[in-house]
Amino acid sequence: MVAVVALLVGSYLLGAFPQVYLLGRLWGVDLRREADLHIALWRQVSPVPGFIGIVGDMAKGVIPILVIRGLGMDPWVAALAGLLAVAGQMWPAYLFSTGGRGNTTGVAMALTLAPSTFLISSIPMWLGAIIRTLPRFIKARQFASGPPSRSFPLGIIGGFALMPAVAWWQAEAGAIVLAYAGLFLVIVVRRLSVGLRADFKVANNKRSLFWNRFLYDRSFL
């Protein structure tokens, strides 16, 4: 029991480690007020640290699950550890202002838990990414340029929403089905809650604000 608790706490702390923020500080950039830390690091510093930051956030969703599986522990422990890593990336207890959206860590967690289920569920994510990126790459030869996209965040939430249903259809273990449902829930909570108070004060249409947050991960289009 002690080992399980230690691994779960460690998973959260790993998720909470602010490596993207620290990479920015290493190059003299403070990313705490940025809406998307990965894009800000990519644009304001260079693609290399931006790529390192993305890989680091993906590792947070992979390492706890692989370690727990390697120790032969119950699948429920691995599923909960993955969720805690995502939650830590979103809401780091010791540095709240650097929390991210959780998408990158969540994608890596979902892929590690059940690769075949993820590949089916991620189709909307790939479509959203292609619709967003391909025209910009053809026009400007850049991946992170241009205004915020609607297709990419819509594809992301669509993929996360599909995961529990596809896992159930694929007859995955109950731990995986519930882990995917929990992952979708925390992604939605993060979208709806981050910076809500400030945006709510200036929003003319409160209903549109919540729909925009849910679908497009931002309050105003």
SELO-990159 format. One record per atom (N, C-alpha, C): residue in one letter; atom name; x, y, z. Coordinates in pm, 1 decimal, decimal comma. Example, Ala and Ser with C-alpha at 12.3 -4.5 7.8 and 13.67 -1.06 7.14 Angstrom:
REM residues 2
(A N (1319,0 -569,0 780,0))
(A CA (1230,0 -450,0 780,0))
(A C (1320,0 -330,0 780,0))
(S N (1285,0 -225,0 708,0))
(S CA (1367,0 -106,0 714,0))
(S C (1290,0 3,0 787,0))
***
This chain:
REM residues 221
(M N (82,0 -120,7 0,0))
(M CA (0,0 0,0 0,0))
(M C (85,5 125,9 0,0))
(V N (191,2 124,8 79,3))
(V CA (281,2 240,5 85,1))
(V C (346,2 264,2 -51,0))
(A N (384,8 154,2 -116,4))
(A CA (448,8 166,8 -247,6))
(A C (351,6 225,2 -349,3))
(V N (225,4 183,0 -342,6))
(V CA (124,8 234,0 -435,1))
(V C (105,6 384,3 -415,4))
(V N (90,1 425,9 -289,4))
(V CA (71,7 568,0 -260,3))
(V C (192,6 648,1 -307,3))
(A N (312,3 595,5 -282,1))
(A CA (434,1 666,1 -323,7))
(A C (439,4 681,7 -475,3))
(L N (401,0 577,1 -548,5))
(L CA (402,1 584,8 -695,1))
(L C (297,2 682,6 -747,2))
(L N (181,5 685,8 -682,4))
(L CA (76,6 778,3 -725,6))
(L C (116,9 923,3 -699,2))
(V N (173,0 947,8 -581,7))
(V CA (221,0 1082,8 -550,4))
(V C (333,7 1121,7 -646,4))
(G N (423,0 1026,1 -671,7))
(G CA (531,8 1053,2 -764,8))
(G C (481,9 1083,9 -905,1))
(S N (374,2 1017,3 -946,4))
(S CA (315,8 1043,3 -1078,7))
(S C (263,8 1186,0 -1087,7))
(Y N (195,5 1228,9 -982,4))
(Y CA (145,8 1366,9 -980,9))
(Y C (262,0 1466,5 -985,0))
(L N (364,1 1443,1 -903,7))
(L CA (477,5 1535,7 -897,7))
(L C (553,9 1539,2 -1030,7))
(L N (563,2 1424,0 -1096,2))
(L CA (626,3 1421,9 -1228,4))
(L C (545,6 1506,1 -1326,6))
(G N (413,6 1488,7 -1323,6))
(G CA (328,6 1568,8 -1411,0))
(G C (339,0 1717,2 -1381,8))
(A N (358,4 1750,4 -1254,9))
(A CA (363,0 1890,2 -1213,4))
(A C (497,6 1957,1 -1240,6))
(F N (599,8 1878,7 -1274,3))
(F CA (732,2 1938,2 -1295,5))
(F C (727,3 2035,0 -1412,9))
(P N (759,7 2162,2 -1392,2))
(P CA (738,0 2265,5 -1495,4))
(P C (855,0 2280,8 -1592,9))
(Q N (885,6 2175,4 -1667,1))
(Q CA (1004,7 2180,5 -1751,2))
(Q C (990,1 2281,1 -1865,5))
(V N (868,2 2303,1 -1916,1))
(V CA (851,1 2400,8 -2024,0))
(V C (878,3 2541,8 -1971,7))
(Y N (824,2 2571,4 -1855,0))
(Y CA (851,4 2702,0 -1792,9))
(Y C (1000,7 2719,3 -1767,5))
(L N (1066,6 2615,3 -1716,9))
(L CA (1209,7 2624,8 -1686,3))
(L C (1292,8 2640,9 -1812,9))
(L N (1252,0 2576,8 -1920,8))
(L CA (1321,8 2595,9 -2047,8))
(L C (1310,7 2741,1 -2093,5))
(G N (1192,3 2798,6 -2076,4))
(G CA (1176,1 2939,4 -2110,5))
(G C (1265,5 3028,6 -2026,4))
(R N (1270,8 3001,9 -1896,7))
(R CA (1354,9 3083,8 -1808,2))
(R C (1502,8 3069,0 -1843,8))
(L N (1539,7 2950,1 -1890,3))
(L CA (1678,6 2927,0 -1929,9))
(L C (1719,1 3020,3 -2043,7))
(W N (1622,9 3054,6 -2128,5))
(W CA (1647,2 3148,4 -2239,0))
(W C (1596,7 3289,0 -2206,4))
(G N (1567,1 3314,6 -2081,0))
(G CA (1527,7 3447,7 -2037,9))
(G C (1385,7 3486,6 -2070,7))
(V N (1295,8 3390,0 -2089,2))
(V CA (1155,7 3417,6 -2123,7))
(V C (1066,0 3364,7 -2012,6))
(D N (974,8 3447,9 -1965,1))
(D CA (879,0 3408,1 -1861,7))
(D C (747,2 3371,7 -1930,2))
(L N (710,6 3244,5 -1924,2))
(L CA (594,3 3194,6 -1996,3))
(L C (468,1 3187,4 -1911,2))
(R N (472,5 3237,2 -1789,7))
(R CA (360,6 3215,8 -1698,7))
(R C (230,7 3280,4 -1743,9))
(R N (236,3 3384,4 -1822,9))
(R CA (114,7 3451,6 -1868,2))
(R C (70,8 3408,8 -2008,3))
(E N (137,2 3309,6 -2063,5))
(E CA (104,4 3265,7 -2198,6))
(E C (-10,4 3164,8 -2196,5))
(A N (-95,9 3170,9 -2297,6))
(A CA (-208,6 3078,4 -2305,4))
(A C (-163,3 2936,9 -2338,1))
(D N (-65,4 2921,6 -2424,6))
(D CA (-13,2 2790,7 -2462,8))
(D C (138,2 2794,6 -2448,3))
(L N (189,4 2724,0 -2349,3))
(L CA (332,1 2730,3 -2318,7))
(L C (416,7 2672,3 -2430,4))
(H N (370,0 2563,3 -2492,5))
(H CA (448,2 2501,1 -2599,1))
(H C (465,6 2594,8 -2718,4))
(I N (355,6 2652,0 -2764,3))
(I CA (362,9 2742,8 -2879,6))
(I C (444,7 2866,7 -2844,9))
(A N (425,8 2919,1 -2724,1))
(A CA (501,3 3037,4 -2682,9))
(A C (651,1 3008,0 -2679,0))
(L N (688,2 2891,7 -2626,1))
(L CA (830,0 2854,9 -2621,2))
(L C (884,7 2837,2 -2762,2))
(W N (807,5 2774,7 -2848,1))
(W CA (848,6 2752,1 -2988,3))
(W C (870,0 2885,2 -3059,3))
(R N (776,1 2979,1 -3040,5))
(R CA (782,7 3106,6 -3112,5))
(R C (883,9 3202,2 -3051,8))
(Q N (886,1 3213,1 -2919,7))
(Q CA (966,8 3316,4 -2854,5))
(Q C (1112,8 3275,5 -2836,3))
(V N (1139,5 3146,1 -2835,6))
(V CA (1278,9 3101,2 -2821,8))
(V C (1323,1 3039,1 -2954,3))
(S N (1287,0 2913,5 -2975,3))
(S CA (1317,6 2847,4 -3102,2))
(S C (1249,0 2710,4 -3103,7))
(P N (1241,2 2646,3 -3220,4))
(P CA (1176,5 2515,6 -3227,3))
(P C (1244,0 2407,2 -3143,0))
(V N (1375,5 2417,0 -3121,5))
(V CA (1445,2 2309,8 -3048,2))
(V C (1395,8 2298,1 -2903,9))
(P N (1402,6 2404,0 -2822,5))
(P CA (1345,8 2391,0 -2688,1))
(P C (1195,2 2366,8 -2689,3))
(G N (1126,6 2418,7 -2791,0))
(G CA (983,8 2391,3 -2803,0))
(G C (957,4 2242,6 -2819,8))
(F N (1037,0 2177,7 -2903,2))
(F CA (1023,8 2034,1 -2924,4))
(F C (1060,6 1956,8 -2798,2))
(I N (1165,3 2000,4 -2729,8))
(I CA (1205,6 1934,8 -2604,4))
(I C (1093,5 1943,9 -2501,5))
(G N (1029,0 2059,6 -2494,3))
(G CA (918,5 2076,7 -2400,7))
(G C (803,2 1982,5 -2430,1))
(I N (770,8 1964,5 -2558,0))
(I CA (663,1 1873,2 -2597,1))
(I C (698,0 1729,3 -2559,7))
(V N (821,2 1688,2 -2589,0))
(V CA (864,3 1552,3 -2555,3))
(V C (860,3 1530,9 -2403,8))
(G N (901,8 1632,7 -2328,9))
(G CA (898,1 1622,0 -2183,0))
(G C (757,7 1603,7 -2130,3))
(D N (661,6 1678,4 -2184,7))
(D CA (523,3 1663,7 -2139,4))
(D C (465,1 1529,0 -2181,6))
(M N (506,0 1477,5 -2295,0))
(M CA (460,9 1344,5 -2335,1))
(M C (517,1 1237,6 -2242,4))
(A N (642,5 1254,0 -2202,9))
(A CA (704,9 1155,7 -2112,8))
(A C (631,2 1146,4 -1980,3))
(K N (573,2 1256,1 -1936,1))
(K CA (498,7 1254,6 -1810,0))
(K C (380,8 1157,7 -1814,6))
(G N (319,7 1142,6 -1930,6))
(G CA (206,9 1051,4 -1942,9))
(G C (246,5 907,4 -1967,9))
(V N (373,5 885,2 -2003,4))
(V CA (421,0 751,3 -2038,0))
(V C (491,3 683,3 -1920,9))
(I N (582,1 755,3 -1856,4))
(I CA (669,5 694,6 -1756,0))
(I C (594,2 629,4 -1641,1))
(P N (497,2 696,7 -1575,9))
(P CA (430,2 631,6 -1462,2))
(P C (362,6 499,8 -1499,8))
(I N (298,4 496,0 -1616,0))
(I CA (228,2 374,8 -1657,4))
(I C (326,4 261,4 -1684,2))
(L N (435,7 291,3 -1753,8))
(L CA (534,0 187,3 -1783,6))
(L C (601,1 135,7 -1657,4))
(V N (631,2 224,9 -1564,1))
(V CA (694,9 182,1 -1438,7))
(V C (601,8 90,3 -1360,1))
(I N (476,7 129,2 -1347,8))
(I CA (381,2 49,8 -1269,3))
(I C (353,3 -84,0 -1337,1))
(R N (342,9 -84,9 -1466,8))
(R CA (327,0 -211,4 -1537,8))
(R C (451,0 -298,8 -1521,1))
(G N (568,3 -237,0 -1526,4))
(G CA (691,8 -312,3 -1509,1))
(G C (702,5 -376,4 -1371,5))
(L N (640,3 -314,2 -1272,4))
(L CA (640,1 -369,3 -1136,7))
(L C (529,7 -472,5 -1116,4))
(G N (448,6 -493,3 -1219,4))
(G CA (343,5 -593,6 -1211,3))
(G C (225,1 -554,4 -1125,0))
(M N (201,7 -426,5 -1108,8))
(M CA (91,6 -380,7 -1024,5))
(M C (-40,4 -384,8 -1100,2))
(D N (-149,1 -366,8 -1024,9))
(D CA (-283,7 -373,3 -1079,2))
(D C (-303,6 -267,0 -1187,5))
(P N (-378,5 -299,9 -1295,3))
(P CA (-405,7 -200,9 -1399,9))
(P C (-473,6 -74,6 -1348,8))
(W N (-551,9 -85,3 -1242,0))
(W CA (-616,8 33,5 -1186,5))
(W C (-513,4 133,1 -1134,8))
(V N (-403,0 81,3 -1080,2))
(V CA (-297,6 170,4 -1030,8))
(V C (-232,3 244,4 -1147,0))
(A N (-207,0 172,6 -1256,4))
(A CA (-147,1 236,0 -1374,7))
(A C (-240,0 342,7 -1432,2))
(A N (-369,6 310,5 -1439,1))
(A CA (-466,1 406,6 -1493,4))
(A C (-473,3 531,3 -1406,2))
(L N (-478,7 511,9 -1274,5))
(L CA (-486,3 627,0 -1183,9))
(L C (-358,1 708,8 -1187,7))
(A N (-245,0 642,7 -1198,3))
(A CA (-117,7 714,5 -1207,0))
(A C (-112,7 802,0 -1331,5))
(G N (-162,7 749,6 -1443,7))
(G CA (-166,7 829,9 -1565,0))
(G C (-254,2 952,1 -1549,6))
(L N (-369,6 935,2 -1487,5))
(L CA (-458,9 1049,1 -1464,7))
(L C (-395,0 1152,1 -1373,0))
(L N (-326,5 1105,6 -1269,9))
(L CA (-261,8 1198,6 -1177,1))
(L C (-149,0 1275,3 -1245,1))
(A N (-79,2 1211,1 -1337,0))
(A CA (25,7 1281,9 -1410,7))
(A C (-34,5 1393,8 -1495,3))
(V N (-148,0 1364,6 -1559,9))
(V CA (-215,8 1467,3 -1639,5))
(V C (-265,3 1580,4 -1549,0))
(A N (-325,2 1543,4 -1434,7))
(A CA (-372,9 1644,8 -1340,6))
(A C (-258,4 1730,4 -1288,4))
(G N (-143,8 1669,1 -1263,4))
(G CA (-28,3 1745,4 -1218,3))
(G C (20,1 1843,7 -1322,4))
(Q N (15,4 1802,8 -1450,2))
(Q CA (55,9 1893,6 -1556,8))
(Q C (-39,7 2011,8 -1567,4))
(M N (-166,9 1988,0 -1539,0))
(M CA (-266,3 2094,7 -1545,1))
(M C (-262,0 2185,8 -1422,2))
(W N (-252,4 2123,7 -1305,5))
(W CA (-260,7 2197,8 -1178,8))
(W C (-142,1 2163,8 -1090,2))
(P N (-22,1 2215,3 -1122,3))
(P CA (96,3 2187,1 -1039,1))
(P C (88,5 2259,5 -905,6))
(A N (88,5 2184,6 -797,2))
(A CA (63,1 2240,9 -664,4))
(A C (165,3 2346,6 -625,3))
(Y N (290,4 2327,0 -664,6))
(Y CA (394,2 2417,6 -617,7))
(Y C (422,1 2532,2 -713,2))
(L N (355,0 2536,2 -826,5))
(L CA (376,5 2646,0 -921,0))
(L C (252,3 2658,5 -1008,7))
(F N (140,7 2697,7 -946,7))
(F CA (10,8 2692,7 -1013,0))
(F C (7,9 2765,7 -1146,8))
(S N (77,2 2877,8 -1154,6))
(S CA (62,3 2962,7 -1272,6))
(S C (126,5 2905,3 -1397,4))
(T N (198,0 2792,7 -1388,3))
(T CA (260,4 2736,4 -1507,6))
(T C (187,9 2611,8 -1556,5))
(G N (70,3 2582,5 -1504,9))
(G CA (-3,0 2464,7 -1548,7))
(G C (-41,9 2474,3 -1694,9))
(G N (-42,9 2359,4 -1764,1))
(G CA (-76,6 2356,3 -1904,7))
(G C (-216,7 2303,3 -1929,1))
(R N (-251,0 2283,9 -2054,7))
(R CA (-383,9 2235,9 -2092,5))
(R C (-399,7 2086,0 -2068,5))
(G N (-289,4 2013,5 -2062,7))
(G CA (-295,9 1869,9 -2038,7))
(G C (-312,1 1786,6 -2164,1))
(N N (-324,3 1850,7 -2280,6))
(N CA (-348,6 1774,7 -2403,3))
(N C (-232,1 1682,7 -2439,1))
(T N (-111,2 1735,4 -2434,1))
(T CA (5,7 1657,2 -2474,9))
(T C (27,7 1539,1 -2381,7))
(T N (24,3 1565,4 -2250,9))
(T CA (41,3 1458,0 -2153,8))
(T C (-73,7 1358,8 -2163,4))
(G N (-196,4 1409,4 -2184,5))
(G CA (-312,0 1322,1 -2196,7))
(G C (-304,6 1231,4 -2318,4))
(V N (-259,1 1284,2 -2429,7))
(V CA (-243,9 1203,6 -2550,9))
(V C (-143,1 1091,8 -2527,3))
(A N (-29,3 1124,8 -2466,1))
(A CA (72,4 1023,1 -2439,6))
(A C (21,2 918,1 -2341,7))
(M N (-51,9 960,9 -2239,5))
(M CA (-110,5 866,5 -2144,2))
(M C (-206,5 771,8 -2214,1))
(A N (-295,8 826,8 -2298,4))
(A CA (-395,0 745,7 -2368,7))
(A C (-329,2 645,3 -2462,1))
(L N (-226,0 688,3 -2532,4))
(L CA (-153,9 598,9 -2622,9))
(L C (-87,0 485,3 -2546,9))
(T N (-30,0 515,6 -2431,2))
(T CA (39,9 413,7 -2353,3))
(T C (-56,8 312,9 -2292,3))
(L N (-172,5 359,9 -2248,0))
(L CA (-269,7 269,2 -2186,4))
(L C (-322,7 165,9 -2285,7))
(A N (-361,7 208,7 -2404,3))
(A CA (-422,0 117,5 -2501,5))
(A C (-395,8 169,8 -2641,9))
(P N (-285,5 131,9 -2703,7))
(P CA (-247,2 187,7 -2834,1))
(P C (-352,8 171,6 -2942,9))
(S N (-414,1 53,8 -2954,2))
(S CA (-510,9 33,5 -3062,3))
(S C (-634,1 120,9 -3044,6))
(T N (-681,6 134,2 -2921,4))
(T CA (-795,6 221,2 -2893,4))
(T C (-760,1 366,1 -2922,4))
(F N (-640,5 406,0 -2884,5))
(F CA (-598,7 543,8 -2909,3))
(F C (-592,5 573,4 -3058,7))
(L N (-539,8 480,9 -3137,9))
(L CA (-524,6 505,6 -3280,9))
(L C (-660,0 529,3 -3347,6))
(I N (-762,9 458,9 -3303,1))
(I CA (-896,1 481,2 -3358,3))
(I C (-952,0 614,2 -3309,3))
(S N (-940,2 637,6 -3179,5))
(S CA (-999,1 757,7 -3119,4))
(S C (-930,6 885,0 -3165,0))
(S N (-804,8 875,2 -3202,7))
(S CA (-727,4 995,0 -3235,3))
(S C (-751,4 1046,4 -3376,3))
(I N (-837,5 981,3 -3453,7))
(I CA (-864,0 1026,9 -3590,9))
(I C (-908,9 1173,0 -3594,5))
(P N (-1002,6 1217,0 -3508,0))
(P CA (-1038,7 1359,7 -3509,3))
(P C (-920,5 1451,0 -3476,7))
(M N (-830,7 1404,7 -3390,0))
(M CA (-713,3 1485,1 -3355,3))
(M C (-624,0 1505,9 -3476,8))
(W N (-599,4 1396,3 -3550,7))
(W CA (-515,4 1407,4 -3669,5))
(W C (-579,5 1494,6 -3776,1))
(L N (-709,9 1479,5 -3794,5))
(L CA (-779,8 1562,9 -3892,4))
(L C (-770,9 1710,5 -3854,1))
(G N (-793,1 1740,3 -3725,0))
(G CA (-783,5 1878,4 -3679,0))
(G C (-644,3 1935,2 -3698,7))
(A N (-541,8 1852,2 -3670,1))
(A CA (-403,5 1898,0 -3686,3))
(A C (-369,9 1923,4 -3832,7))
(I N (-416,2 1835,5 -3920,3))
(I CA (-388,0 1851,4 -4063,5))
(I C (-457,6 1976,0 -4118,5))
(I N (-585,5 1993,8 -4082,2))
(I CA (-660,6 2110,3 -4130,0))
(I C (-595,0 2239,4 -4083,3))
(R N (-541,7 2237,7 -3960,9))
(R CA (-477,1 2357,0 -3908,3))
(R C (-341,1 2381,8 -3972,4))
(T N (-260,2 2276,2 -3980,8))
(T CA (-117,8 2293,4 -4008,9))
(T C (-83,7 2293,9 -4157,0))
(L N (-147,1 2207,7 -4235,2))
(L CA (-106,1 2191,9 -4374,5))
(L C (-113,7 2322,3 -4454,7))
(P N (-223,9 2398,4 -4449,5))
(P CA (-226,9 2524,5 -4525,7))
(P C (-120,1 2623,3 -4478,9))
(R N (-94,4 2627,5 -4348,1))
(R CA (6,3 2720,8 -4297,1))
(R C (146,6 2678,9 -4339,9))
(F N (169,9 2547,4 -4344,9))
(F CA (301,9 2500,3 -4386,2))
(F C (323,8 2527,1 -4534,7))
(I N (220,2 2504,6 -4614,4))
(I CA (232,6 2528,9 -4758,7))
(I C (256,6 2677,2 -4785,6))
(K N (187,7 2762,0 -4710,1))
(K CA (196,5 2906,1 -4733,7))
(K C (323,5 2967,2 -4675,8))
(A N (357,6 2930,1 -4551,3))
(A CA (468,0 2998,9 -4482,8))
(A C (580,3 2906,8 -4438,9))
(R N (567,4 2775,0 -4464,6))
(R CA (668,1 2678,0 -4422,0))
(R C (690,7 2682,8 -4270,3))
(Q N (583,2 2702,8 -4196,5))
(Q CA (592,1 2707,7 -4050,8))
(Q C (481,0 2623,5 -3990,6))
(F N (512,7 2559,1 -3875,7))
(F CA (414,8 2475,1 -3808,2))
(F C (337,4 2552,3 -3701,4))
(A N (400,3 2648,8 -3636,4))
(A CA (339,4 2716,6 -3521,6))
(A C (302,5 2860,7 -3552,6))
(S N (287,4 2893,9 -3679,3))
(S CA (256,6 3031,4 -3716,4))
(S C (106,7 3051,5 -3726,3))
(G N (66,0 3177,4 -3738,1))
(G CA (-73,1 3208,8 -3764,2))
(G C (-157,4 3224,7 -3640,1))
(P N (-283,5 3264,6 -3659,6))
(P CA (-375,7 3286,7 -3548,2))
(P C (-419,7 3154,3 -3486,5))
(P N (-484,3 3159,5 -3369,8))
(P CA (-534,8 3036,1 -3308,1))
(P C (-630,2 2962,5 -3400,8))
(S N (-621,6 2831,9 -3397,2))
(S CA (-702,4 2748,0 -3484,9))
(S C (-831,0 2704,6 -3415,3))
(R N (-935,2 2681,2 -3495,2))
(R CA (-1056,7 2619,7 -3442,0))
(R C (-1054,5 2468,4 -3462,0))
(S N (-998,8 2425,2 -3573,9))
(S CA (-1004,4 2283,0 -3606,6))
(S C (-922,9 2197,4 -3510,9))
(F N (-806,3 2244,5 -3468,0))
(F CA (-720,1 2161,5 -3384,3))
(F C (-779,6 2137,6 -3245,4))
(P N (-820,2 2242,9 -3170,9))
(P CA (-880,8 2215,7 -3039,7))
(P C (-1011,7 2138,1 -3049,5))
(L N (-1087,3 2157,5 -3159,4))
(L CA (-1209,7 2080,8 -3179,3))
(L C (-1176,4 1933,2 -3202,0))
(G N (-1072,8 1907,0 -3279,7))
(G CA (-1029,5 1768,9 -3301,5))
(G C (-978,4 1704,1 -3174,3))
(I N (-908,2 1782,5 -3091,4))
(I CA (-855,7 1730,1 -2965,3))
(I C (-969,1 1685,8 -2873,8))
(I N (-1067,0 1770,9 -2851,6))
(I CA (-1176,3 1735,6 -2761,2))
(I C (-1259,8 1621,5 -2819,6))
(G N (-1273,6 1619,0 -2952,8))
(G CA (-1345,1 1508,9 -3016,5))
(G C (-1276,6 1375,6 -2993,4))
(G N (-1144,0 1374,9 -3003,3))
(G CA (-1069,2 1251,9 -2979,4))
(G C (-1080,2 1203,4 -2836,6))
(F N (-1064,8 1295,4 -2742,1))
(F CA (-1076,7 1256,1 -2601,4))
(F C (-1218,3 1207,0 -2569,5))
(A N (-1319,3 1267,3 -2632,2))
(A CA (-1457,7 1225,1 -2608,6))
(A C (-1482,5 1084,3 -2661,8))
(L N (-1418,4 1048,3 -2772,3))
(L CA (-1437,0 916,3 -2830,7))
(L C (-1370,9 804,5 -2751,2))
(M N (-1266,5 835,8 -2677,9))
(M CA (-1184,2 731,6 -2616,0))
(M C (-1261,1 634,6 -2526,7))
(P N (-1346,4 681,3 -2432,8))
(P CA (-1417,0 583,7 -2348,9))
(P C (-1507,0 492,0 -2429,9))
(A N (-1578,0 546,6 -2529,2))
(A CA (-1668,6 465,1 -2610,3))
(A C (-1591,4 362,7 -2693,0))
(V N (-1480,9 404,7 -2753,2))
(V CA (-1400,8 311,6 -2833,4))
(V C (-1337,8 205,0 -2744,5))
(A N (-1292,4 243,5 -2625,8))
(A CA (-1234,7 145,9 -2532,8))
(A C (-1338,3 41,1 -2493,1))
(W N (-1460,9 85,5 -2468,8))
(W CA (-1568,1 -8,6 -2435,6))
(W C (-1598,4 -99,8 -2554,2))
(W N (-1604,3 -41,6 -2674,3))
(W CA (-1630,0 -118,4 -2796,0))
(W C (-1518,7 -220,4 -2821,5))
(Q N (-1395,1 -182,9 -2788,3))
(Q CA (-1280,6 -271,0 -2806,4))
(Q C (-1266,4 -373,1 -2694,2))
(A N (-1359,5 -370,2 -2597,7))
(A CA (-1357,8 -462,8 -2482,9))
(A C (-1229,2 -449,1 -2401,5))
(E N (-1185,9 -324,6 -2384,5))
(E CA (-1070,1 -299,3 -2299,5))
(E C (-1108,7 -321,7 -2152,9))
(A N (-1008,9 -334,0 -2067,3))
(A CA (-1033,3 -351,9 -1924,8))
(A C (-1109,8 -232,6 -1868,9))
(G N (-1186,7 -258,5 -1763,5))
(G CA (-1265,0 -151,8 -1702,2))
(G C (-1179,6 -35,6 -1656,6))
(A N (-1057,5 -64,9 -1611,1))
(A CA (-967,9 41,6 -1566,4))
(A C (-936,6 137,9 -1679,4))
(I N (-920,2 85,6 -1800,0))
(I CA (-886,7 170,2 -1914,5))
(I C (-1008,1 252,5 -1957,4))
(V N (-1125,7 190,7 -1959,8))
(V CA (-1246,7 263,6 -1997,4))
(V C (-1269,8 380,7 -1902,3))
(L N (-1259,6 354,4 -1772,9))
(L CA (-1282,0 461,1 -1675,4))
(L C (-1169,3 563,8 -1676,7))
(A N (-1047,6 519,5 -1704,4))
(A CA (-936,3 614,2 -1713,4))
(A C (-957,6 710,8 -1829,0))
(Y N (-1005,7 659,8 -1941,9))
(Y CA (-1034,7 747,0 -2055,6))
(Y C (-1149,7 842,0 -2024,9))
(A N (-1250,9 792,3 -1954,1))
(A CA (-1361,6 880,8 -1914,8))
(A C (-1311,3 990,1 -1820,8))
(G N (-1225,7 951,8 -1726,2))
(G CA (-1167,5 1050,8 -1635,3))
(G C (-1079,5 1150,1 -1708,1))
(L N (-1005,9 1102,5 -1808,2))
(L CA (-919,3 1190,9 -1886,4))
(L C (-1002,8 1295,6 -1960,3))
(F N (-1109,9 1251,7 -2023,5))
(F CA (-1199,0 1346,1 -2091,6))
(F C (-1255,1 1448,0 -1992,3))
(L N (-1292,1 1401,7 -1874,1))
(L CA (-1349,2 1490,4 -1772,8))
(L C (-1250,2 1597,6 -1729,5))
(V N (-1124,6 1559,5 -1700,8))
(V CA (-1029,0 1659,9 -1653,5))
(V C (-991,3 1756,5 -1765,5))
(I N (-987,8 1708,1 -1889,9))
(I CA (-962,3 1797,5 -2003,4))
(I C (-1072,0 1902,7 -2012,1))
(V N (-1197,3 1860,0 -1997,2))
(V CA (-1310,5 1952,9 -2003,4))
(V C (-1306,1 2050,9 -1887,4))
(V N (-1280,3 2000,9 -1765,7))
(V CA (-1274,5 2089,3 -1648,9))
(V C (-1166,7 2194,6 -1667,2))
(R N (-1051,7 2154,5 -1716,9))
(R CA (-943,7 2250,4 -1739,7))
(R C (-983,9 2355,2 -1843,0))
(R N (-1046,3 2312,1 -1950,9))
(R CA (-1089,6 2406,7 -2054,9))
(R C (-1190,0 2507,3 -1999,2))
(L N (-1283,3 2459,4 -1920,6))
(L CA (-1389,4 2545,9 -1871,5))
(L C (-1345,9 2636,3 -1758,1))
(S N (-1240,5 2599,6 -1686,6))
(S CA (-1208,3 2670,9 -1563,1))
(S C (-1090,9 2767,0 -1572,4))
(V N (-990,4 2739,4 -1654,9))
(V CA (-869,4 2819,9 -1652,9))
(V C (-899,1 2964,3 -1695,6))
(G N (-866,0 3058,5 -1609,9))
(G CA (-886,6 3199,8 -1639,2))
(G C (-1031,6 3240,3 -1652,7))
(L N (-1122,4 3159,7 -1599,8))
(L CA (-1265,2 3184,4 -1621,5))
(L C (-1312,1 3314,5 -1557,5))
(R N (-1267,4 3342,0 -1437,2))
(R CA (-1316,8 3458,8 -1364,5))
(R C (-1293,5 3587,6 -1443,1))
(A N (-1172,8 3603,7 -1496,2))
(A CA (-1141,4 3725,9 -1570,6))
(A C (-1223,3 3735,6 -1699,0))
(D N (-1237,1 3625,0 -1771,2))
(D CA (-1311,8 3627,8 -1896,7))
(D C (-1461,2 3646,0 -1872,0))
(F N (-1510,9 3590,2 -1763,7))
(F CA (-1653,1 3599,7 -1732,8))
(F C (-1695,1 3744,6 -1709,0))
(K N (-1604,8 3824,3 -1655,3))
(K CA (-1636,7 3963,8 -1624,5))
(K C (-1658,8 4046,7 -1750,2))
(V N (-1594,3 4010,3 -1859,4))
(V CA (-1602,1 4092,7 -1981,0))
(V C (-1683,7 4027,5 -2092,4))
(A N (-1738,0 3908,6 -2067,2))
(A CA (-1813,4 3837,8 -2171,2))
(A C (-1953,2 3894,6 -2185,8))
(N N (-1994,6 3919,8 -2307,4))
(N CA (-2130,9 3965,3 -2333,1))
(N C (-2229,8 3849,5 -2335,4))
(N N (-2184,5 3736,5 -2382,8))
(N CA (-2269,6 3617,8 -2392,8))
(N C (-2204,8 3505,3 -2313,4))
(K N (-2257,3 3478,5 -2195,8))
(K CA (-2197,0 3377,6 -2107,5))
(K C (-2208,4 3237,7 -2166,0))
(R N (-2319,8 3208,6 -2232,9))
(R CA (-2336,7 3075,0 -2291,0))
(R C (-2233,5 3050,4 -2400,3))
(S N (-2212,2 3149,1 -2485,9))
(S CA (-2112,2 3134,7 -2591,6))
(S C (-1972,8 3117,0 -2533,0))
(L N (-1946,7 3185,4 -2424,0))
(L CA (-1815,9 3173,3 -2359,1))
(L C (-1788,9 3028,8 -2321,6))
(F N (-1886,4 2961,5 -2259,7))
(F CA (-1865,0 2823,0 -2218,1))
(F C (-1855,8 2728,4 -2337,4))
(W N (-1936,5 2752,1 -2441,1))
(W CA (-1928,3 2667,9 -2559,6))
(W C (-1794,8 2686,0 -2630,1))
(N N (-1748,7 2810,7 -2639,2))
(N CA (-1619,0 2835,3 -2701,2))
(N C (-1507,0 2766,3 -2624,5))
(R N (-1514,1 2771,7 -2494,2))
(R CA (-1413,6 2705,1 -2412,0))
(R C (-1417,5 2553,8 -2432,3))
(F N (-1536,9 2498,4 -2431,6))
(F CA (-1550,2 2353,7 -2445,6))
(F C (-1502,2 2305,3 -2582,2))
(L N (-1543,6 2373,1 -2687,0))
(L CA (-1512,4 2327,4 -2822,0))
(L C (-1376,0 2373,0 -2871,5))
(Y N (-1340,5 2499,3 -2841,8))
(Y CA (-1221,8 2559,4 -2902,9))
(Y C (-1112,2 2596,8 -2803,6))
(D N (-1133,6 2567,5 -2676,6))
(D CA (-1032,3 2589,8 -2573,1))
(D C (-995,0 2737,7 -2557,3))
(R N (-1089,7 2825,2 -2583,6))
(R CA (-1069,8 2968,1 -2558,3))
(R C (-1207,3 3034,2 -2546,7))
(S N (-1210,9 3147,4 -2480,4))
(S CA (-1339,2 3210,9 -2449,2))
(S C (-1398,3 3287,9 -2566,4))
(F N (-1311,4 3350,3 -2646,6))
(F CA (-1359,3 3440,0 -2751,9))
(F C (-1299,4 3399,7 -2885,4))
(L N (-1379,9 3398,7 -2989,3))
(L CA (-1334,6 3358,8 -3122,3))
(L C (-1300,4 3481,2 -3207,3))
***
